[in-house]
Each structure stands twice: as C-alpha cells, then as structure tokens.
C-alpha cells in the first residue's frame, strides 16, 4: 500500500512534527512498509478467533479499600506555612483570561 508525500506532510502537521525533505521521503518509505505489513492481516482467516483484550493472562490484583486513621483538620493545618481556619492558602497562579 502506498502513501503519498502529501499525506506524510499532513500527518506530520497533525502531529506537530517537522521533517526535512529527506526525512519526509524516508518516513514515506517507512509508513508504506508499516501499511503493507498491516494489510497482511486482511489476508488471514480470523474466523473463530476472539479479539485480544490483554497482552497476557495476568489479572490485576486489587485490594479492598480500607480507611485508616485520618488527620483532624487542625492537625493537618498546623504545619502549613499559610492557612485560614479551614483551608491551606496558596499563591495565585496562571493567567487571567
């Protein structure tokens, strides 16, 4: 399967990548090889084969959430460099729009 140089330039633009003309031509060749490889899947008989959802048989082992002792508000705020009675105070940041 072939891919045009214009398509490569469009993909580079969408990806916010910059390539020299030489790199674009090299990328065109590489993308052509990738598309040819993927196109081989169309020639395979995949009937009866379940889609792969995991790369391995491993299953996540999750623990139950357990609550533990929580800090009281006063204790949490006592070492804060700046706080009012309920919250940590932090400097403003970001641009005003």
C-alpha atoms as one frame of an Amber mdcrd trajectory, in Angstrom:
protein
   0.000   0.000   0.000   1.399   3.382  -0.872   1.137   6.649   0.950   1.743
   9.968  -0.745   4.233  12.562   0.331   1.326  14.967   0.850  -0.284  12.512
   3.281   3.009  12.244   5.184   3.237  16.052   5.356  -0.364  16.193   6.599
   0.336  13.578   9.294   3.481  15.466  10.320   1.463  18.678  10.594  -1.227
  16.998  12.705   1.495  15.516  14.920   3.247  18.867  15.171   6.452  17.316
  13.814   8.913  18.949  11.465  10.915  16.921   8.937  13.409  17.802   6.239
  12.573  16.710   2.679  14.969  13.776   3.082  13.302  12.734   6.337   9.855
  13.037   4.741  10.874  10.653   1.959  12.340   8.229   4.495   9.152   8.469
   6.556   7.102   7.812   3.413   9.035   4.578   2.841   8.699   3.509   6.466
   4.962   4.253   6.573   4.496   2.317   3.327   6.196  -0.711   4.903   4.027
  -0.411   8.017   0.832  -0.187   5.964   1.898  -3.185   3.836   2.532  -5.206
   6.990  -0.840  -4.277   8.486  -2.572  -5.045   5.172  -1.396  -8.663   5.517
  -3.957  -9.077   8.309  -6.736  -8.747   5.718  -5.463 -11.910   4.015  -5.737
 -14.035   7.166  -8.740 -16.171   8.074  -9.570 -14.888  11.540 -12.970 -16.504
  11.908 -13.405 -18.081  15.320 -10.564 -16.071  16.869 -11.562 -13.926  19.809
 -10.215 -10.363  19.887  -7.227  -9.845  22.170  -8.045  -7.625  25.104  -4.959
  -8.297  27.248  -1.371  -8.982  26.287  -1.001 -11.597  28.986  -3.070 -13.876
  31.180  -2.287 -11.738  34.229  -5.170 -10.206  36.105  -4.907  -7.133  38.273
  -4.871  -7.975  41.931  -6.736  -5.252  43.703  -7.054  -4.852  47.430 -10.170
  -3.671  49.156 -10.129  -0.008  50.119  -9.646   0.369  53.819  -9.976   3.554
  55.771  -7.320   4.273  58.335  -6.869   6.971  60.875  -7.463  10.395  59.385
  -5.872  13.649  60.459  -8.080  16.133  62.163  -8.355  19.444  60.331  -6.400
  21.370  62.981  -3.601  18.825  62.963  -3.363  18.879  59.159  -3.198  22.683
  59.044  -0.819  23.209  61.970   2.385  22.990  59.865   1.004  24.861  56.874
   3.049  27.960  56.004  -0.193  29.873  55.445  -3.710  28.764  56.301  -7.003
  30.149  57.463  -9.330  28.276  59.764 -10.418  25.766  57.098  -8.008  25.733
  54.147  -4.387  25.815  53.032  -3.610  29.147  51.419  -1.513  29.021  48.266
  -0.296  31.772  45.942  -2.404  32.574  42.907  -1.034  31.236  39.657  -1.910
  31.161  35.981  -3.028  33.801  33.549  -6.194  35.758  33.803  -8.187  35.336
  30.625
